[in-house]
């Protein structure tokens, strides 16, 4: 067991707050049964299983999914995935609390509105599906049941290493998880940057100031979590150096736009982020790196003409399926959460 390594990670944990979302949304579905099909002959269960039936219009529940997505987006803008939830910098935890409280209030109001009109919505759904009135009516549940299945909750806690008496295996698992956070941060930034590239930069020769907003969000996330990995702060410096060279208003085009495209290309690659962060640590300046991005290649040769587009390598498809992040070790809570 590397005690120095563990102590270093303990310091990191002191700067992190863990957040867990507990959101449940009623599916408005019930399992289909043979009774729903009357005398129709159905295959045996070992051969096929029945699906489900909707007992209420699913569109009326979309507001809850939208609010859950907003909460996830809020946590993703500031923190990174950690132990089944998110790790956020302690310095920004109040921002998380305020944001989640606001969403929680909207969720509660939407829940009250839905439950108030629930019986009416069920009747309307039945009338909209003639011929299936009995099948739907037989499966309708009461409003009290629905109320218990629509909830928005969240918890905030701090993770501390287990006591030595619990064994080194528990300590090792937590150390492995914490030591991977820097890499996870770069992965999440790369994924967000790729989405930004596809939405705002790919195939363009100029952008407006609005296109800088996602970069500002990524910069804020990196800065807030810069204590996770020494290579993170140099990337923040690189973004600051680049944005300082952009016009403060109006359209961004020509060489500044080419440089901006190169920066977004770099942000799309988690490995390149780590490499360039290390290059700055070892003495290369942000200006040098930006000049290489402007040239369209790492050696700084053949500077592109104004209006040319940076070659960002093989573009990621818009529907790319990113690999799942490694599942966090399932640590025993020992009553802490």
Protein Blocks (a to p, Z undefined) as FASTA:
>chain_A
ZZklmmmmmmmmmmpccddddddddehiacddfklnomaccddfklpccddddfbdfklm
mmmmmmmmmmmmmmmmmmcceehiacddfklmmmmmmmmmmmmmmmmmmmmmmmmmmmmm
mmmmmmmmghilmmmmmmpccfklmmmmgccdddddddddddfknojklmmmmmmmmmmm
mmmmmmmmmmmmmmmmmmmmgopabdcfklmmmmmmmmmmmmmmmmmpmklmmmmmmmmm
mmmmpcfedjdehjllmmmmmmmmmmmpmklmmmmmmmmmnopafklmmmmmmnopanop
aiadehiacdebjaddfklccddddddddddfklmZZ
